[in-house]
Amino acid sequence: MSSVKVLIITVSDSASSGKSQDLSGTEIQQILQRHGYQDISTTLLPDDEAQIRQTVQDQSERGGIDWIITTGGTGFGVRDRTPEAISPLIERHAPGIIHLLLSASVKHTPFAALSRPIAGTIKNTLVVTLPGSVKAVRENMEVLLSNGVVAHAIDLIKGGSGKQVHTALGTSHTPSGQDSTPDHHCHHHHHHEGRKAPQPRTPLSHDPSAPVPGRHRISPYPQISLEAALQLILSEIQPLGPVELSVTPALAGHVLVEDVYAPQNVPSSQTTNVDGYALRSSDPPGIYNVLTWKTHAPAEDVPQGSIFRVNTGGPLPAGTDTVIMVEDTELVSTVKDANGDLEESQVKTLVQVPTGENVRLAGSDVRTGDLVLQKDDVITSLGGEIGTLAFVGRKEVKVRRKPVVALLSTGNEILDLQSPNPLPSDGWGGIYDTNRPSLQATLEWMGYTVVDLGIVSDDVGAHVQAITKGLQEADLLLTTGGTSMGSSDLLKPVIERRFDGTIHFGRVSMKPGKPTTFASIPVPDTQGERKFLFALPGNPASALVTFHVFVVPALRKLGGWPVERCHLPRVKVQIQSTMRLDPRVEFHRVVVKATPEGLKAYSTGGQNSSRVASLSGANALVQLPILQEGGPSHLQAGEWVDTVIIGEIQV
């Protein structure tokens, strides 16, 4: 579709004024790029009928735009005037396209019936209006681009016969023996019995059932920037639903979906903050009988001539208002208790203690109704949040559900370390599966539950079976291998062709990890629910680097972490060796140590993507800038560089 010129017009008061992001326009652009459209321009307009009409008219009459897509302003809001702006300009209406859009969207939500799409031609330009929501845009673009609908329409509008499109679809509207000139071309699009139905053209992946020579020689997936890939992940993924869980150590890693208020005073009554004896502030220094909880009920007043032994955090008995420390007393006499053990009988107080000495008042830490934790707070494994919940007496709390991860490796050459099955080969023994155990280790260290799907052979049926199981048992699927250009690299074809999934990106301009793939798969029998899949490169270093760069933010977003905390922390570090730059963003594996001069980064050595040893001991990834024309080819030792922290900083 490189010859088709597309203009995307986002109609939004807030986006055009810079008060909000243009999410729907960006979504359309990314979808078009995935389908091979390259000549795409965009513009933002306010919800102004005259300005919308003038822009569309000018662009159509110039003759340089083949397809104008508007997004926004098609509903019943007071400012929704896009249909009124464009409808008078349409020369040939396309009610079939309108029906296609509405019928597709109504399947997902009845509210789609409130959309007022317009479709048709102005001069030689196809114009289609779409709603403003990202979800609706995705649904509408899918149906427009599937089966070559728009491609066929644009071909005809530009004066073509449509033959090229029909050939690509594997069908023809010209009956056998009939003249195939444009004069005899049938445009009814109701295919007669006996003709082959059009095949979907949405998938960009190769057909795994085709012979090996038919595979792609050049990836059909556009190579997008690292920033675009990260933004796409966080915009596509939405948090999982809430659950109520008991306050136990297993709560670590969850995110609160409610504000937490203290249900009671803490402490609930006066307590001591030292080990000592509770007494009256009026008691002078002298010798006193010692009472304990075994010999005296705390609810009863301590009698004159006695003091009550207390331990740190314990309540003060009735009739007392202060506490003397053990260090300010002397033992006078002892007595044996009922068990024959020696106990204090009398002690001598050496000083007189004022009221409230060494005493914590009721509610001095937290008062009833105080806000102790806030919605969106992350319950860390450091213990502070769980301790706070227990401190105020909360037994259950509402949190976001943490995602479960299904993990698999692909490849006929891969062997399980613990149960290696010999390969039927000419003596080559295969390679041990490095990625699955290393990724499972880091996932479980982060507190995620992992469903181990094992090693999947290079077979379509095996892929389908494993992914199906993963979709049933997990919230996110994580695979390694099978993402490149080999004839047996099946993940992308299986996702697109067997699960009707969407490849959001299939290549990223980074090193290592260029073939990293991010996809979503619709969940059957749901209202538009999707599950997400990351297909990481098979090389071990690539897999671990891309896991920390892409998968960790995705897992955190699923778990409800605030967007600003989804990415791993970044700091400036001083590199201790020269590092060569690459035309792609490169993540150099390093060991970061804290020194009196600041954080210093030491390279782990060779950085080949297959060299997993480069990550052994690494606790950070130095993000090297892109090699610029005319710029330096290396970063020199001593320079300060942005670095992603993936582990504990050494000292």
Secondary structure, 3 states (H helix, E strand, C coil): CCCCEEEEEEECHHHHCCCCCCHHHHHHHHHHHHCCCCEEEEEEECCCHHHHHHHHHHHHHHCCCCEEEEECCCCCCCCCCHHHHHHHHCCEECHHHHHHHHHHHHCCCHHHHHCCCCEEEECCEEEEEECCCHHHHHHHHHHHHHHHHHHHHHHHHCCCCCHHHHHHHCCCCCCCCCCCCHHHCCCCCCCCCCCCCCCCCCCCCCCCCCCHHHCCCCCCCCEECHHHHHHHHHHHCCCCCEEEEECCHHHCCCEECCCEECCCCECCCCEECCCEEEECCCCCCEEEEEECCCCCCCCCCCCCCEEEEECCCCECCCCCCEEEEHHHEEEEEEEECCCCCEEEEEEEECCCCCCCCCEECCCCCECCCCEEECCCCECCCCCHHHHHHHHCCCCEEEEECCCCEEEEEECCCEECCCCCCCCCCCCCCCEECCHHHHHHHHHHHCCCCEEEEEEECCCHHHHHHHHHHHHHHCCEEEEECCCCCCCCCCHHHHHHHHCCCEEEECEECEECCCCCEEEEEECCCCCCCEEEEEEECCCHHHHHHHHHHHHHHHHHHHCCCCHHHCCCCEEEEEECCCEECECCEEEEEEEEEEECCEEEEEECCCCCCCCHHHHCCCCEEEEECECCCCCCCEECCCCEEEEEECCCCEC
